[in-house]
Amino acid sequence: MTVVREAFGARLSRAVARRGPLCAGVDPHPELLRAWGLTPDARGLETFALSATEALAEHVAILKPQSAFFEAYGSKGVAVLERVLEHARQAGTLVLLDVKRGDIGSTMVAYAQAYLGDGSPLAADAITVSPYLGFGALEPALTLAEATGRGVFVLARTSNPEGESLQRADSGGRTVAQSVVDEAAARNAGVEPLGGVGLVVGATIEPGGLDLTGLNGPILAPGFGAQGAEATDLAPLFGDSLPNVLAASSRGLLRQGPDPAALRAAVLRTQDELKHVLR
Ligand SMILES: O=C(O)c1cc(=O)[nH]c(=O)n1[C@@H]1O[C@H](COP(=O)(O)O)[C@@H](O)[C@H]1O
């Protein structure tokens, strides 16, 4: 049964208005577990991920657990991820599950059901998807997300240097990345206050080369913090689209733990920096 839920764009806009545009990543790297005095095993993962979620969730609009760090511990790790999703829900935070899925359409149906289907144990408010098997192959995820009030964030220009040669390649007079932007913009046209098809554009990339003006959707900007991007990089990069940007940071925040007060202080500090830039 599909639960009728308000559209993702509306839910996200409200959350950002209330808590600011920071997306806190929950990336349980083994070295972070060790730095928190935990063993890099399923038990350490559980303590790390649940403590981080508890400390961060109430203070940010959206939380982004990175699935791979949970999958690495097999079924026990996935069970912890399910608990993170539940905890975040209870804290009233939206969850963007970072799984970067993208497959042929018939398989995409199954991925969509797993992460965007009502009643699925791993259902989140939104997921990251890769369009590099073709934007059209994402259709099952886009359709189910829209039907269930969920969102997707499509990789356009990623924060890693290796992405550039593929994403900036020419695709009939525009870059491949721009073609992804244009497809997402077409899906979001006319939706108020914001469409549910977001993009991922790394905060580390050079400004220019991507026209985001017609997107009418959220833009996740990872690379903030540990990968070197700073709040002051956002305005030159995103220009008029700045109000739709979610700055994402994982290790930059998590390295401040395990003290919950220190984690919260890092969130508040980062939100303050963003506030100055985004106004
Ligand atoms: O989709 C993502 O979240 C993502 C896209 C991208 O282009 N670059 C990128 O770093 N990410 C993710 O964002 C997070 C960045 O982590 P930190 O570098 O620790 O802040 C990781 O979970 C990455 O997988």
The ligand as an SDF file (V2000), in Angstrom:
LIG
                    3D

 24 25  0  0  0  0  0  0  0  0999 V2000
   26.7070   11.3710   -3.5580 O   0  0  0  0  0  0  0  0  0  0  0  0
   27.4770   11.7480   -2.6660 C   0  0  0  0  0  0  0  0  0  0  0  0
   27.0670   11.9120   -1.5260 O   0  0  0  0  0  0  0  0  0  0  0  0
   28.8400   12.1170   -3.0320 C   0  0  0  0  0  0  0  0  0  0  0  0
   29.0280   12.5680   -4.3180 C   0  0  0  0  0  0  0  0  0  0  0  0
   30.2410   13.1720   -4.6660 C   0  0  0  0  0  0  0  0  0  0  0  0
   30.4110   13.6870   -5.7660 O   0  0  0  0  0  0  0  0  0  0  0  0
   31.2270   13.2220   -3.7460 N   0  0  0  0  0  0  0  0  0  0  0  0
   31.0900   12.7260   -2.4820 C   0  0  0  0  0  0  0  0  0  0  0  0
   32.0210   12.8600   -1.6800 O   0  0  0  0  0  0  0  0  0  0  0  0
   29.9200   12.1030   -2.1310 N   0  0  0  0  0  0  0  0  0  0  0  0
   29.7720   11.4780   -0.8110 C   0  0  0  0  0  0  0  0  0  0  0  0
   29.8130   12.4960    0.1810 O   0  0  0  0  0  0  0  0  0  0  0  0
   30.5310   12.0320    1.3260 C   0  0  0  0  0  0  0  0  0  0  0  0
   31.7340   12.9280    1.5230 C   0  0  0  0  0  0  0  0  0  0  0  0
   32.3730   12.6040    2.7130 O   0  0  0  0  0  0  0  0  0  0  0  0
   33.4720   13.5620    3.3890 P   0  0  0  0  0  0  0  0  0  0  0  0
   34.5100   13.7920    2.3580 O   0  0  0  0  0  0  0  0  0  0  0  0
   33.9470   12.7480    4.5490 O   0  0  0  0  0  0  0  0  0  0  0  0
   32.7450   14.8190    3.7920 O   0  0  0  0  0  0  0  0  0  0  0  0
   30.8700   10.5840    1.0600 C   0  0  0  0  0  0  0  0  0  0  0  0
   29.8440    9.7910    1.6080 O   0  0  0  0  0  0  0  0  0  0  0  0
   30.8640   10.4710   -0.4530 C   0  0  0  0  0  0  0  0  0  0  0  0
   30.5260    9.1750   -0.8950 O   0  0  0  0  0  0  0  0  0  0  0  0
  1  2  2  0
  2  3  1  0
  2  4  1  0
  4  5  2  0
  4 11  1  0
  5  6  1  0
  6  7  2  0
  6  8  1  0
  8  9  1  0
  9 10  2  0
  9 11  1  0
 11 12  1  0
 12 13  1  0
 12 23  1  0
 13 14  1  0
 14 15  1  0
 14 21  1  0
 15 16  1  0
 16 17  1  0
 17 18  2  0
 17 19  1  0
 17 20  1  0
 21 22  1  0
 21 23  1  0
 23 24  1  0
M  END
$$$$
